[in-house]
Amino acid sequence: DMNLAEATYAQNGLSVGVGAEVLGGDDQRGFQTPLATLHKFQGWADKFLATPTTGIEDLYVKAGYAPGNVGPFKGTKFLAIYHDFSAETGGADYGSEVNLLATAKWEKLGLTLKYADYNADGFATDTQKLWFQIDYAF
């Protein structure tokens, strides 16, 4: 089974949200999404690209700010997400993760800075990742 509930409120460039996503597991198999991008949903450190056999419960809060144009940058956005991960079956604590994102456009370039910090608690290992991405529009 897969369940997702999320509530978000946004006003004047500020947004806040809370959510809960559960991907089931029965101690033999975890919920599988072979054509999905789990990187987008269960934290950017990519510790849950395959659902554990005991499933996963992802409780998260997020906050964002979109000031728009800042100096030479257009469409500037910031986002922070905190995830608390645990097993769907058995209730084991998997750990927590902080995700940070900043995006903007400068002339024909799209700029993205992304950071993930996973703190293990009984599942996988502590992991920090940093991305810097440049996109060019023709």
Beta strands, then each sheet from edge to edge (+ up, - down):
strand 1: 2-11
strand 2: 14-23
strand 3: 56-70
strand 4: 73-86
strand 5: 93-106
strand 6: 109-120
strand 7: 127-136
sheet 1: 1+ 2- 3+ 4- 5+ 6- 7+
end
